[in-house]
Amino acid sequence: MTDSAIPARKAPSPLANWRDYIIYIGFVAIFIIFAATLGERGFLDPNNLLNIIRQTAIIAVVSVAMTFVLGTAEIDLSVGAVAGLASVATAMGIDHFGILGGIVCGLGTGAAVGAVNGWLTTGIGIPSFLTTLAMMGIARGVAMWISATAAIPILDKPYSAIFGGGNLGPVPSLLIWMVVFGIAGHVVLRRTTFGRRVLATGGNETSARYSGVDTASIKFRVLMLSSVAAAVAGMLYAGRLHSGRFQFGEGDELSVIAAAVLGGTSLFGGAGTVVGSIMGALMIGLINNGLVLMGLEFSQQLIARGAIIIIAVAISQTKKR
């Protein structure tokens, strides 16, 4: 048979994988709807748009790390509680040791929690769902204990300016943190051996192991990364709100997971996109902001957030099939 007799393979249509772009399509559609209906209520005001970024940047930072965790077919439910604990540890560290001491305390808290989560999951064999669910309660309890359930003020202005409370010209520092984490996460996931091994572990752990990938080490490292990112989130909360409080980050685990999955990361592992996760966080923030301008109560906003999670899971399952 000659080459001319072999039928040419038809190039896939760009619309064939339309679900890969659903987050971008949805974001633009929702933005246009809110702009048309809430324009008179200040939705398009530059200050309001910057507020959306400020309110979602911290979620976006943690969603970058959650992309790696979900990419290995694991999950981390402790990120919200770790953020609260890290904010308290940072505030106490600044009070006793200065700004550098506070930063070390915050990051050290995240690293310690991540090491425990990783060891229990990969060393003992406890499913990450149960490990991090238990750690969520432990971290919250420790934060309440060491702070006596009281807010610990942060009076260090340079710290607050760098960690979420300041601006670089007209650009909020939180936006800079989100961009830096997004670029770093995208490069690591798409351009490094570690990123490829993360997705290989989640796609088929047995095959990855036979291919020479230390899947236990990969899972340990992504759980460590997740807790450190959560600690950074707590430090950003502390800087923006000038205090450390155990309540910071409460419920963020739902928003973070929803943002990652809505952005195209599979709950079943093997597929993930950092840019999509950040877009998912921005989309959730966009929806929350629009609901507030509409005058909906907080309870109704929670219902809408739950609906977003259901839609995200449904899209993830469809893409996996």
QUIMOPE-V247417 format. One record per residue. N is the residue number from 1. RES is the residue in one letter. BURIAL is + if it has 9 or more other C-alpha atoms within 8 Angstrom, else -. Layout:
N|RES|BURIAL / N|RES|BURIAL
//
This chain:
1|M|- / 2|T|- / 3|D|- / 4|S|- / 5|A|- / 6|I|- / 7|P|- / 8|A|- / 9|R|- / 10|K|- / 11|A|- / 12|P|- / 13|S|- / 14|P|- / 15|L|- / 16|A|- / 17|N|- / 18|W|- / 19|R|- / 20|D|- / 21|Y|- / 22|I|- / 23|I|+ / 24|Y|- / 25|I|- / 26|G|- / 27|F|+ / 28|V|- / 29|A|- / 30|I|+ / 31|F|+ / 32|I|- / 33|I|- / 34|F|+ / 35|A|+ / 36|A|- / 37|T|- / 38|L|+ / 39|G|+ / 40|E|- / 41|R|- / 42|G|- / 43|F|+ / 44|L|- / 45|D|- / 46|P|- / 47|N|- / 48|N|+ / 49|L|+ / 50|L|+ / 51|N|- / 52|I|+ / 53|I|+ / 54|R|+ / 55|Q|+ / 56|T|+ / 57|A|+ / 58|I|+ / 59|I|+ / 60|A|+ / 61|V|+ / 62|V|+ / 63|S|+ / 64|V|+ / 65|A|+ / 66|M|+ / 67|T|+ / 68|F|+ / 69|V|+ / 70|L|+ / 71|G|+ / 72|T|+ / 73|A|+ / 74|E|+ / 75|I|+ / 76|D|+ / 77|L|+ / 78|S|+ / 79|V|+ / 80|G|+ / 81|A|+ / 82|V|+ / 83|A|+ / 84|G|+ / 85|L|+ / 86|A|+ / 87|S|+ / 88|V|+ / 89|A|+ / 90|T|+ / 91|A|+ / 92|M|+ / 93|G|+ / 94|I|+ / 95|D|+ / 96|H|- / 97|F|+ / 98|G|+ / 99|I|+ / 100|L|- / 101|G|+ / 102|G|+ / 103|I|+ / 104|V|+ / 105|C|+ / 106|G|+ / 107|L|+ / 108|G|- / 109|T|+ / 110|G|+ / 111|A|+ / 112|A|- / 113|V|+ / 114|G|+ / 115|A|+ / 116|V|- / 117|N|+ / 118|G|+ / 119|W|+ / 120|L|+ / 121|T|+ / 122|T|+ / 123|G|- / 124|I|- / 125|G|- / 126|I|+ / 127|P|- / 128|S|+ / 129|F|+ / 130|L|- / 131|T|+ / 132|T|+ / 133|L|+ / 134|A|+ / 135|M|+ / 136|M|+ / 137|G|+ / 138|I|- / 139|A|+ / 140|R|+ / 141|G|- / 142|V|+ / 143|A|+ / 144|M|+ / 145|W|- / 146|I|- / 147|S|+ / 148|A|- / 149|T|+ / 150|A|- / 151|A|+ / 152|I|+ / 153|P|- / 154|I|+ / 155|L|- / 156|D|- / 157|K|- / 158|P|- / 159|Y|+ / 160|S|+ / 161|A|+ / 162|I|+ / 163|F|+ / 164|G|+ / 165|G|+ / 166|G|+ / 167|N|+ / 168|L|- / 169|G|- / 170|P|- / 171|V|- / 172|P|+ / 173|S|+ / 174|L|+ / 175|L|+ / 176|I|+ / 177|W|+ / 178|M|+ / 179|V|- / 180|V|- / 181|F|+ / 182|G|+ / 183|I|- / 184|A|- / 185|G|+ / 186|H|+ / 187|V|+ / 188|V|+ / 189|L|+ / 190|R|- / 191|R|+ / 192|T|+ / 193|T|- / 194|F|+ / 195|G|+ / 196|R|+ / 197|R|+ / 198|V|+ / 199|L|+ / 200|A|+ / 201|T|+ / 202|G|+ / 203|G|+ / 204|N|+ / 205|E|+ / 206|T|- / 207|S|- / 208|A|+ / 209|R|+ / 210|Y|- / 211|S|- / 212|G|- / 213|V|+ / 214|D|- / 215|T|+ / 216|A|- / 217|S|- / 218|I|+ / 219|K|+ / 220|F|+ / 221|R|+ / 222|V|+ / 223|L|+ / 224|M|+ / 225|L|+ / 226|S|+ / 227|S|+ / 228|V|+ / 229|A|+ / 230|A|+ / 231|A|+ / 232|V|+ / 233|A|+ / 234|G|+ / 235|M|+ / 236|L|+ / 237|Y|+ / 238|A|+ / 239|G|+ / 240|R|+ / 241|L|- / 242|H|+ / 243|S|+ / 244|G|+ / 245|R|+ / 246|F|+ / 247|Q|- / 248|F|+ / 249|G|+ / 250|E|+ / 251|G|- / 252|D|+ / 253|E|+ / 254|L|- / 255|S|+ / 256|V|+ / 257|I|+ / 258|A|+ / 259|A|+ / 260|A|+ / 261|V|+ / 262|L|+ / 263|G|+ / 264|G|+ / 265|T|+ / 266|S|+ / 267|L|+ / 268|F|+ / 269|G|+ / 270|G|+ / 271|A|+ / 272|G|+ / 273|T|+ / 274|V|+ / 275|V|+ / 276|G|+ / 277|S|+ / 278|I|+ / 279|M|+ / 280|G|+ / 281|A|+ / 282|L|+ / 283|M|+ / 284|I|+ / 285|G|+ / 286|L|+ / 287|I|+ / 288|N|+ / 289|N|+ / 290|G|+ / 291|L|+ / 292|V|+ / 293|L|+ / 294|M|- / 295|G|- / 296|L|+ / 297|E|- / 298|F|- / 299|S|- / 300|Q|- / 301|Q|+ / 302|L|- / 303|I|- / 304|A|- / 305|R|+ / 306|G|- / 307|A|- / 308|I|+ / 309|I|+ / 310|I|- / 311|I|+ / 312|A|+ / 313|V|+ / 314|A|- / 315|I|+ / 316|S|+ / 317|Q|+ / 318|T|- / 319|K|- / 320|K|- / 321|R|-
//
